[in-house]
Amino acid sequence: MIDDEVIVAFVCVQNAGRSQMATAFAKREMENRNLGNRVEILTGGTNPTDSVHQSTVEVMREDGIDLSDRTPREITFEELQDADIVITMGCSADDLCPATWSGDNRDWDLDDPHGRSLDIVRGIRDEIRDRVADLLAELEAGRSAETS
C-alpha cells in the first residue's frame, strides 16, 4: 500500500480531452482501490480552452462519468515542480520545460480527440482508462515493495 502521498499530474495543451479523461479515470480507480488521500491528481493545460470537448463529454458519459461540469484550467510551474509523476498526453509540451520537473516524466503519446469521430474518441478513452489502471497498479505495487 502507498505510505506517502504521490502527486500525479495529467497535462495537455487545452486540458479539454485526454487529460480530463485521465483525471476522471484516476479518481474512479483511486476510489475502487481505496487509495483515499494517498494519491493526489492534478490536471491542467499549457493553453486551456473554455470547455471540455463535447465528444469527450459524450464518450465519458457512456462509461458512467459526467464531465459536463468540468472547466479546463492552466497547470502552474509550481504544481509541476511538486508532482512526483508528470504525464503528458502526446501533445507538444515544449513550454512546460521537462528538464525542470522534479519527478518522473512520461509522455503517453495519445492521439488528440478534438474533432475526431466518436469511434476514434472511444478508442482513445479506452486506452487512457487502461493506462490509468496500470499506473495506479504500478504505484500501489511499487510503494508496497518499498515498505516490505
LINVENVEN-V412789 format. One record per pair of residues at least 24 apart in sequence whose ideal C-beta (glycine too) atoms are under 6 Angstrom apart, sorted by the first residue. I is the first residue (numbers start at 1). GAP is how many residues later the second one is. If there is no record, write none. Layout:
i;gap
I;GAP
I;GAP
This chain:
i;gap
1;143
2;36
2;141
3;144
5;33
5;35
6;33
6;78
6;133
7;33
7;75
7;76
7;77
8;33
8;77
9;33
9;74
9;77
10;33
10;77
11;64
11;77
12;33
12;77
12;79
13;32
13;33
13;34
13;78
14;31
14;34
14;35
15;29
15;30
15;33
15;57
16;33
16;36
16;37
16;56
17;36
17;39
17;96
17;97
18;71
18;92
19;24
19;70
20;32
20;47
20;50
21;104
21;107
22;106
22;110
24;41
25;104
25;107
26;106
29;103
29;104
29;107
42;37
44;29
44;30
44;31
45;27
46;49
48;24
48;25
48;26
53;61
55;58
55;66
56;57
59;62
59;63
59;66
